Amino acid sequence: MTQTLADTLTLAAVLALADEKTVARGLACFHDGAVSRLQVDGASLHATVRGGSLYSVQLGAGPGKRLTHACDCPVGARSQFCKHAVAVAFSWLENSGTEVFAPPDTPAKARTARKPRRTQADLIDDFLATLDLDALRGWLREAAQQDRGLRDKLLLAARASSGDKAGLKAAVRRIARASRHLDWREAGAYAAGLAALADSLRERLDGTLAGQVAELAELAIELAVESFERIDDSGGAVLPAVRELAAVHLDACMRTRPEPVALAQRLHRLQLIDDWRIFDDVLPNYAQALGVDGLSRYRELVDTAWDALPALGPGRRASYDGTRLRLEAAKLALARFDADVDALVAVLAKDLSSGYRFLLIAEACAQYGRDDEAIAWALRGMAEAGAHPDTRLHAFCIDAYLRRGDAANADAVAWRRFLSLPTGEAFEALMCVAAQTGSVDATRTRALAHLRDCLVRAASATGTAGQVQQQARRTELVKALLSAGDADAAWQVFNEGAVSAGIWAAVAAARARSHPHDAIALYHRLLPSAIERGTYGARYEHAFELVQAIAELRSRHDEQAEFAAELDAIRTTHRAKRNFIKLLDSLA
């Protein structure tokens, strides 16, 4: 069942999402008349709030009667229910006739039934009904002067009504071109203009100007793509609007069937300027519109450009060239469209500049059931990488060998991976293979001995680089010992020198089974840094998990009094962290 704002946006919901100070500040914003442009669109509402800047607020009805909220202020950017969201909520509640000023604990008073309060939309509708045509035109002209989106929409409609093709193109350029830098606040309005343009062009598919829609959509997309570098689209609104224009373009081509060879040339040109992969789906999506002649011309253009590119061997970084990436995507789409696996592999194999490229080929071969070929490409990638192979190639080979029951080769590759990069993760992969070959004890002994030897060699290094290397080697040895289930040995190595804080919690959890007070002490050492990291986003879940772990250990050993004292000390030390204190309240 679809939720409505009336179901979701209630005073109780607002008070549950915001603390008292935020509610008070939001109420002050509401009283000051800071809320404007309140618009309801189905199960969501949008409004502008005047604060230190103009902020855009959106509230909506989410699943399970959950009130969704977004604001582009700094607090809202952290997904918190800010004072601007409170002010907008109060405005909507007041317009809908809800009493928003009484404290939540105030007993309800008996009162006589009253007529529902008229909303602002009702009042505006009543006023507009009293105006004649000339007055309405005046109001609309005045609104268009203040609202660029409305002005552009009216101008596009005016050009279309007169059949003025040059004028229509000028209107599209006005909407789609960003001639200066647009910050994240302005990007939303720009995206709204593109979305409105897409809607307007789609409407014209059923009219006399349907034949012009594809050309106008292409112009808009080209200008938008060219404008991306001047737009801060951190809100993520612009690209979906451009994709909507692309959807209109495809629909227009399918309906009106433009000249296929010319369409092929335009699609190829759009692909070459498209850093955002909007036209990656030329095939198969446009195959029907292109037809035999268009597809032949498109293939010719792509092949000619692709053949002009050099093959890349190990170490060549030209694979990051934008034009090359776009042409490769087009060639891969052609190969998939033709169901030609050999062509697909040949395209990928033109760039062997990194281990990852060999992995792509191996995965493609495996996808089409060419397992032997897949393993061969992965092994070749490992061999050509020298002393620093991409360990994802090892993982691919290990999985491929195990799937076919070849434990011996899986074990050999697992050892190659471990010896080239001796980490805790590589140790785990090695032990998984050993479990299938029946060599767990021997493998564990040999692998741990190698990790200890790596640590001994690192200990001879001096200076800052030596300290970093020693910490890294010790961390990997501790991770391997934990994976092997040897908590005592892990604890001993942990205390012999510096270890990455990222595994402290795992060490504490393992130590807690036999020495709970050691674990509690380690959790306390880790807590300050966890709280500090949480401060940046007011998200203290990890720090709270550490406190919960301490509480559980104290409770398990009937040390509730000790935990109560610890909890009071933590509260006192970090009393300024309100969100953290709220989490601690649940432990009281």
C-alpha positions in Angstrom: 0.0 0.0 0.0 1.4 3.4 -1.0 2.1 5.7 1.9 1.0 9.3 1.9 2.4 12.3 3.6 -0.6 12.4 5.9 0.3 8.9 7.1 4.0 9.7 7.6 4.5 13.4 8.3 3.2 13.8 11.8 4.2 15.8 14.8 5.2 12.6 16.6 7.5 11.6 13.7 9.2 15.0 13.7 9.8 15.0 17.5 11.2 11.4 17.2 13.7 12.5 14.6 14.9 15.8 16.0 16.3 16.6 19.5 14.8 19.4 21.6 17.3 22.1 20.5 16.7 21.3 16.8 13.0 21.4 17.2 13.2 24.8 19.0 15.5 26.2 16.2 13.2 24.8 13.5 10.2 26.3 15.2 12.0 29.7 15.2 12.7 29.4 11.5 9.0 28.6 10.9 7.9 31.7 12.9 10.4 33.9 11.1 8.8 33.0 7.8 11.9 31.3 6.5 10.1 28.6 4.6 9.0 29.4 1.0 8.1 27.5 -2.2 6.4 24.7 -0.4 5.3 22.2 -3.1 3.6 18.9 -2.6 4.3 16.2 -5.3 2.5 13.0 -4.5 4.1 11.4 -1.4 6.8 14.0 -1.1 7.1 17.8 -0.5 9.8 20.2 -1.5 10.6 23.7 0.0 13.2 26.3 0.3 14.4 27.6 3.7 16.2 30.8 4.2 19.1 30.5 6.6 22.8 31.4 6.3 22.1 30.4 2.7 19.1 29.2 0.7 18.6 25.5 1.5 16.5 23.0 -0.4 14.6 20.5 1.8 12.7 17.4 0.7 10.5 15.3 2.9 8.7 12.1 1.8 6.7 9.1 2.8 9.0 6.1 2.9 8.2 2.4 3.4 6.8 1.3 6.8 5.5 4.8 7.5 9.1 6.1 7.7 9.6 9.8 7.1 12.4 10.3 4.7 14.3 13.6 4.7 17.0 15.5 2.9 18.5 19.0 3.1 21.6 20.4 1.4 22.8 22.2 4.6 25.9 20.9 6.3 23.8 19.1 9.0 21.5 17.6 6.5 24.5 16.4 4.4 25.2 14.1 7.4 21.7 12.6 7.0 20.5 14.3 10.2 17.1 15.8 10.7 18.1 19.5 10.7 16.2 22.6 11.8 15.4 23.4 8.2 13.6 20.0 7.8 11.7 20.8 11.1 10.6 24.2 9.8 9.3 22.7 6.6 7.5 19.9 8.5 5.8 22.5 10.7 4.8 24.6 7.7 3.1 21.6 6.1 1.5 20.5 9.4 0.2 24.0 10.0 -1.2 24.2 6.4 -3.0 20.9 6.9 -4.6 22.1 10.1 -2.5 20.3 12.7 -1.6 22.0 16.0 2.2 22.0 16.1 2.9 24.3 19.0 1.6 22.4 22.0 4.3 20.4 23.9 4.0 16.6 23.2 3.1 15.8 26.9 0.3 18.4 27.1 -3.0 16.6 27.8 -5.5 16.9 25.0 -8.3 19.4 25.7 -11.9 18.8 24.7 -12.9 21.3 22.0 -15.6 21.7 19.5 -15.1 20.4 16.0 -13.7 23.0 13.6 -13.7 23.2 9.8 -10.4 21.9 8.2 -8.0 24.7 7.8 -7.6 25.8 4.1 -4.1 25.2 2.7 -2.1 27.7 0.8 -2.8 25.8 -2.4 -6.5 26.2 -1.7 -6.2 29.9 -1.2 -4.1 30.4 -4.4 -6.6 28.3 -6.4 -9.5 30.5 -5.1 -7.6 33.7 -6.0 -6.7 32.5 -9.5 -10.3 31.7 -10.2 -11.2 35.4 -9.8 -8.6 36.6 -12.4 -9.4 37.2 -16.0 -7.1 36.1 -18.9 -5.0 39.2 -19.1 -4.4 39.2 -15.3 -3.3 35.5 -15.4 -0.9 36.3 -18.3 0.6 39.1 -16.2 1.1 36.9 -13.2 2.6 34.2 -15.4 5.0 36.6 -17.1 6.1 37.9 -13.7 6.7 34.4 -12.4 8.7 33.5 -15.5 11.0 36.5 -15.0 11.8 35.1 -11.5 12.0 31.4 -12.4 14.4 30.3 -15.1 13.0 26.8 -15.3 9.5 28.2 -15.9 10.8 30.7 -18.4 12.7 28.1 -20.4 9.7 25.8 -20.4 7.4 28.5 -21.7 10.0 29.6 -24.3 10.3 26.0 -25.6 6.6 25.6 -25.8 6.3 28.9 -27.7 9.0 28.0 -30.2 7.4 24.6 -30.7 3.9 26.1 -31.3 5.3 28.2 -34.1 7.3 25.4 -35.7 10.5 27.5 -35.5 13.3 24.9 -35.7 16.1 27.4 -35.3 14.2 28.9 -32.3 13.7 25.5 -30.8 17.5 24.8 -31.0 18.2 28.2 -29.4 15.8 27.3 -26.6 17.5 23.9 -26.1 20.9 25.6 -26.0 19.7 28.0 -23.4 18.5 25.1 -21.1 21.3 22.6 -21.7 24.5 24.8 -21.8 26.2 25.8 -18.6 28.3 28.8 -19.6 29.9 29.2 -16.2 30.7 27.1 -13.1 27.6 25.8 -11.3 28.0 25.0 -7.6 26.2 22.1 -5.9 23.2 24.4 -5.1 22.7 25.5 -8.7 23.3 22.0 -10.1 19.9 20.9 -8.9 18.1 23.7 -10.8 20.1 22.9 -13.9 19.2 19.2 -13.6 15.5 20.2 -13.2 15.7 22.2 -16.4 17.1 19.2 -18.3 14.4 16.9 -16.8 11.7 19.4 -17.8 13.2 19.5 -21.3 13.1 15.7 -21.5 9.4 15.8 -20.6 8.7 18.5 -23.1 10.5 16.6 -25.9 8.7 13.4 -25.0 5.3 15.2 -25.3 6.2 16.3 -28.8 6.7 12.7 -30.0 3.0 12.5 -30.6 2.8 15.8 -32.5 3.9 17.2 -35.8 7.4 18.0 -34.5 8.2 14.3 -33.7 10.8 14.2 -36.4 12.8 16.9 -34.7 12.9 15.3 -31.3 15.9 13.1 -31.8 18.0 15.9 -33.2 17.0 18.2 -30.3 17.7 15.5 -27.7 21.1 14.9 -29.3 21.9 18.7 -29.1 20.8 18.8 -25.4 22.9 15.7 -24.5 26.0 17.0 -26.3 25.8 20.4 -24.5 25.1 18.7 -21.2 28.1 16.4 -21.5 30.3 19.3 -22.5 29.0 21.3 -19.5 29.7 18.5 -16.9 33.2 19.8 -16.2 31.7 23.1 -15.0 29.1 21.5 -12.7 29.5 20.3 -9.1 27.1 17.4 -9.3 27.9 16.1 -5.8 24.1 15.8 -5.3 23.9 13.4 -8.2 21.0 15.0 -10.0 22.5 16.0 -13.3 23.5 12.6 -14.7 20.0 11.0 -14.3 18.5 14.0 -16.1 20.9 13.5 -19.0 20.0 9.8 -19.1 16.4 10.7 -19.3 17.2 12.8 -22.4 19.0 9.7 -23.8 15.9 7.6 -23.2 13.8 10.2 -25.1 16.3 10.1 -27.9 16.1 6.3 -28.2 12.3 6.5 -28.1 12.3 9.1 -30.8 14.6 7.0 -33.0 12.5 3.9 -32.6 9.3 5.9 -33.5 10.5 8.2 -36.3 13.3 6.0 -37.8 15.7 8.8 -38.9 18.0 8.1 -41.9 20.1 5.1 -40.6 23.6 5.9 -42.0 23.4 9.5 -40.7 22.1 8.2 -37.3 25.1 5.8 -37.1 27.5 8.6 -37.7 25.8 10.8 -35.0 25.7 7.9 -32.5 29.4 7.2 -33.0 30.2 10.9 -32.6 28.2 11.1 -29.4 30.0 8.0 -28.0 33.4 9.6 -28.6 32.6 12.7 -26.6 30.7 10.8 -23.8 32.9 10.5 -20.7 29.8 9.4 -18.7 29.0 6.2 -20.8 25.5 7.4 -21.5 25.6 5.8 -25.0 27.3 2.5 -24.0 24.0 0.8 -25.0 24.0 1.8 -28.7 23.9 -2.0 -29.2 21.6 -3.7 -28.8 19.3 -0.8 -28.1 19.6 1.0 -31.4 20.0 -2.0 -33.6 16.4 -1.9 -34.9 16.6 1.8 -35.6 19.9 1.5 -37.4 18.9 -1.4 -39.6 21.3 -3.2 -41.9 22.8 -0.1 -43.5 23.1 1.9 -40.3 24.7 -1.0 -38.4 27.2 -1.6 -41.2 28.2 2.1 -41.2 28.4 2.1 -37.4 30.6 -1.0 -37.4 32.9 0.6 -40.1 33.4 3.8 -38.0 34.1 1.9 -34.8 36.5 -0.6 -36.5 38.4 2.2 -38.2 39.0 4.2 -35.1 39.8 1.0 -33.0 42.3 -0.3 -35.6 44.2 3.0 -35.4 45.0 2.5 -31.7 48.3 0.7 -30.7 48.3 -2.5 -28.8 49.5 -2.1 -25.2 51.9 -4.4 -23.4 52.8 -4.6 -19.7 53.5 -1.2 -18.0 51.9 0.9 -20.7 49.4 3.3 -19.1 47.6 4.6 -22.2 44.7 2.2 -21.3 43.4 5.1 -19.1 42.9 7.3 -22.2 39.3 8.3 -22.4 38.9 7.8 -26.2 40.4 4.4 -25.9 38.0 3.4 -23.1 35.0 4.6 -25.1 36.1 2.8 -28.3 36.8 -0.4 -26.3 33.3 -0.3 -24.9 31.9 0.1 -28.4 33.9 -2.8 -29.7 32.9 -5.1 -26.8 29.3 -4.2 -27.4 29.7 -5.2 -31.0 31.3 -8.5 -30.1 28.5 -9.3 -27.6 25.9 -8.3 -30.1 27.5 -10.7 -32.6 27.9 -13.4 -29.9 31.5 -13.6 -31.0 33.6 -14.8 -28.1 36.8 -14.8 -30.1 36.3 -11.1 -31.0 35.5 -10.3 -27.4 38.8 -11.8 -26.3 40.7 -10.1 -29.1 39.4 -6.7 -28.1 40.3 -7.2 -24.4 43.7 -8.6 -25.4 44.7 -5.4 -27.3 45.5 -3.9 -23.8 47.7 -6.1 -21.6 49.1 -3.2 -19.6 48.2 -4.6 -16.2 47.3 -7.8 -14.3 43.7 -6.6 -14.1 43.5 -6.7 -17.9 44.5 -10.4 -17.9 41.8 -10.9 -15.2 39.2 -9.4 -17.4 40.1 -11.8 -20.2 40.1 -14.8 -17.9 36.7 -13.8 -16.5 35.3 -13.3 -20.0 36.5 -16.8 -21.1 35.1 -18.4 -18.0 31.7 -16.7 -18.5 31.4 -18.4 -21.9 32.6 -21.8 -20.6 36.2 -21.6 -21.9 37.8 -22.7 -18.6 41.1 -23.9 -19.9 41.6 -20.7 -21.8 40.6 -18.7 -18.8 43.2 -20.4 -16.6 45.8 -20.0 -19.3 45.2 -16.2 -19.5 45.4 -15.9 -15.7 48.6 -17.8 -15.5 50.1 -15.7 -18.2 49.1 -12.6 -16.3 50.9 -13.8 -13.2 54.0 -14.7 -15.2 54.2 -11.4 -17.0 53.7 -9.3 -13.8 57.0 -10.5 -12.3 57.5 -10.0 -8.6 54.3 -8.0 -8.1 51.4 -9.9 -9.7 47.8 -8.9 -9.2 46.6 -11.3 -6.4 43.2 -11.4 -8.0 44.7 -13.6 -10.7 45.8 -16.1 -8.1 42.3 -16.1 -6.5 40.8 -16.7 -9.9 43.1 -19.6 -10.7 42.6 -21.1 -7.2 38.8 -21.0 -7.6 38.9 -22.4 -11.2 41.1 -25.3 -10.2 39.0 -26.1 -7.1 35.8 -26.1 -9.2 37.3 -28.8 -11.5 38.7 -30.8 -8.5 42.4 -30.0 -9.2 43.6 -29.6 -5.7 47.3 -30.0 -6.5 47.4 -27.0 -8.9 45.1 -25.0 -6.6 47.6 -25.6 -3.8 50.6 -24.6 -6.0 48.9 -21.3 -7.0 47.9 -20.6 -3.4 51.5 -21.0 -2.3 52.6 -18.7 -5.2 50.2 -16.1 -4.0 51.2 -16.4 -0.3 55.0 -16.2 -1.0 54.6 -13.2 -3.3 52.4 -11.3 -0.8 52.4 -12.9 2.6 49.3 -11.5 4.3 46.7 -12.8 6.6 44.2 -13.0 3.7 46.6 -15.1 1.7 47.2 -17.3 4.7 43.4 -18.0 4.9 43.2 -18.8 1.2 46.2 -21.1 1.6 44.6 -23.0 4.5 41.3 -23.3 2.6 43.1 -25.2 -0.2 45.1 -27.2 2.4 41.8 -28.4 3.9 40.9 -30.0 0.6 44.4 -31.5 0.0 44.7 -33.0 3.5 47.8 -31.0 4.4 46.5 -28.5 7.0 49.1 -29.1 9.7 52.1 -29.0 7.4 50.8 -26.0 5.5 50.1 -24.1 8.7 53.5 -24.8 10.1 55.3 -23.8 7.0 53.2 -20.7 6.3 53.5 -19.3 9.9 57.3 -20.0 9.9 57.5 -17.9 6.7 55.5 -15.0 8.2 57.8 -15.1 11.3 60.8 -15.0 9.1 59.4 -12.0 7.2 59.0 -10.2 10.6 62.6 -11.1 11.6 63.9 -9.7 8.3 61.8 -6.5 8.7 63.3 -6.0 12.2 66.7 -5.4 10.7 65.4 -2.3 8.8 66.0 1.1 10.3 64.3 4.5 10.3 60.7 5.3 9.7 60.4 3.0 6.7 61.7 0.2 8.8 59.1 0.9 11.5 56.3 0.9 9.0 57.5 -2.4 7.5 57.8 -4.0 10.9 54.3 -3.0 11.9 52.9 -4.3 8.6 54.7 -7.7 9.0 53.7 -8.1 12.6 50.0 -7.2 11.8 49.9 -9.9 9.1 51.4 -12.5 11.4 48.8 -11.7 14.1 46.0 -11.9 11.6 47.3 -15.3 10.5 47.6 -16.6 14.0 44.1 -15.5 14.8 42.9 -17.2 11.6 44.7 -20.4 12.8 42.9 -20.2 16.1 46.1 -19.7 18.2 44.9 -16.7 20.3 47.8 -17.1 22.9 50.5 -16.8 20.2 48.6 -13.9 18.6 48.5 -12.1 21.9 52.2 -12.7 22.5 53.2 -11.3 19.0 50.7 -8.4 19.5 52.5 -7.3 22.6 56.0 -7.5 21.1 55.6 -4.3 19.0 53.4 -2.0 17.0 50.3 -3.5 15.3 47.7 -1.8 13.1 44.8 -0.6 15.2 42.5 -2.1 12.6 42.9 -5.6 14.2 42.9 -4.6 17.9 39.2 -5.4 18.3 39.7 -8.9 16.7 42.7 -9.5 19.1 40.6 -8.4 22.0 37.7 -10.7 21.1 40.1 -13.7 20.8 41.8 -12.8 24.1 38.5 -12.4 25.9 37.8 -16.2 25.8 40.6 -16.9 28.2 41.7 -13.6 29.6 38.7 -11.2 29.8 40.5 -8.5 31.7 43.2 -8.2 29.1 40.5 -7.8 26.5 38.7 -5.1 28.5 41.9 -3.2 28.9 42.5 -3.4 25.1 39.0 -2.2 24.4 39.6 0.8 26.6 42.8 1.6 24.7 40.9 1.5 21.4 37.8 3.5 22.5 39.2 7.1 22.3 40.3 6.8 18.7 37.0 5.1 17.8 35.1 8.0 19.3 37.3 10.5 17.6 36.7 8.9 14.2 32.9 8.9 14.8 33.0 12.6 15.6 33.4 13.6 11.9 30.0 12.2 10.9 28.4 12.0 14.3 28.2 8.3 13.8 29.5 6.3 16.8 28.3 2.8 16.1 31.9 1.3 16.2 32.7 3.1 19.5 29.4 1.9 21.0 30.2 -1.7 19.9 33.4 -1.5 21.9 31.5 -0.3 25.0 28.9 -3.1 24.5 31.8 -5.6 24.3 33.1 -4.3 27.7 29.6 -4.5 29.2 29.1 -8.1 28.0 32.5 -9.2 29.5 31.8 -7.5 32.8 28.3 -9.0 32.9 29.6 -12.5 32.1 31.9 -12.3 35.2 29.4 -10.6 37.5 31.3 -7.3 37.5 28.3 -4.9 36.9 29.6 -2.5 39.5 32.9 -2.1 37.7 31.1 -1.5 34.4 28.9 1.1 36.0 32.0 3.0 37.1 33.6 2.7 33.7 30.4 3.9 32.0 30.2 6.9 34.2 33.9 7.7 33.4 33.2 7.4 29.7 30.1 9.6 29.9 32.1 12.3 31.8 35.0 12.3 29.4 32.9 12.4 26.3 29.9 14.3 27.5 30.1 16.8 24.6 29.4 13.9 22.1 25.6 14.0 22.3 24.9 11.3 19.8 27.4 9.0 21.5 25.8 9.7 24.9 22.4 8.8 23.5 23.7 5.4 22.5 25.2 4.9 26.0 21.8 5.7 27.5 20.6 2.4 26.2 23.1 0.6 28.5 22.0 2.3 31.7 
